[in-house]
């Protein structure tokens, strides 16, 4: 089997230290260099799906893809009716559908997470920063609507000290009813770039992450690496 | 309780697999030779000239009888034989396969039967693929039996389909161990601070 039989998009070049490792798929390209937007968007989607908390919104990537889609719309419309371009038009619409699907899937995955823990996202500065402007306004209107529903169906019938949406009882110091996602879980991760030894446990254990490895690993261990783009989740 | 949903569904894996490059031989040409897409420029499309395109494009052209698909190198009968040998020869690790090998193979077996010609006959390849999948699956099951605590496990060589097969079981078991460890830590901690020396609970 030819290890480098994929194409012009393959950035791999060097084999890793273990002899058994071959890079086949173009989708093993490292970091952001030479990676298509599809690959970047796909990674963003999978990272969102697998991570327990919401990740930083990829504003630039989404805007770029949206601009590309819009540009293509006009191109495709221009080809309408020209017989020579019929095949090209079909191919381009198909590609457009694919890109649109991927973009929607990414945005939907984020919306689902927002709906799960809107309250805590609005409450924590750090999490609020990770949302886009539209997502922030969606989170507030969702929380308000949810709150209105809860109040009218249940909370207003409870004794006065227990009617809060965010605290278990009036006078509680923290907002204990706000749901924060549980970070103690395992994920499958693909290492895109050599990370060396990464702290992995309370007793100073480390794990070695080499480029091309697929690992079953604690989310907390790779959290920062996912943000940096050195690791992506599968 | 129903089993937890998979975060990546098989249809989505197939969607991602369709982006992988595959070789085709077109029998037509397009104006300007290339097709300028949003993400990439596809081509050059010239009759009887081999070109690499994403699988979705290959399948679309194939459906319209505009191109012939060439079997990828890893899906030939000989490659599969070698892969099976390697799998059997290394009980502790998986031989490297393209991440989407399962999805791509199924797509080709279903939609591009005419790519399987000559010595890479359809039934031969299909049987060998089934064998390979079985050998790998047995290895995975063995590995699952050996989980006895939280650990960081390297699982190089597994494909998307296989990760999904073991995801609930594997991740579920590891998550459970993680929870149990947290409980154990919480329970044994007060004893340490109260007495000032370490005294184990068990």
Interface residues (C-beta under 8 A of the other chain):
Chain A: X1 X2 X5 X6 X7 X8 X9 X18 X20 X21 X22 X24 X25 X26 X27 X28 X36 X37 X38 X39 X42 X46 X49 X50 X65 X68 X69 X71 X72 X75 X84 X85 X87 X88 X90 X91 X92 X94 X95 X96 X98 X99 X101 X102 X105 X184 X185 X186 X187 X188 X200 X207 X212 X213 X214 X215 X216 X217 X218 X221 X234
Chain B: X7 X8 X12 X15 X16 X18 X19 X20 X21 X28 X30 X31 X35 X36 X37 X38 X39 X40 X42 X52 X56 X57 X60 X64 X66 X72 X73 X74 X79 X82 X83 X86 X90 X93 X95 X96 X97 X98 X99 X100 X150 X152 X153 X154 X155 X156 X157 X158 X160 X163 X167 X170 X171 X174 X175 X178 X179 X182
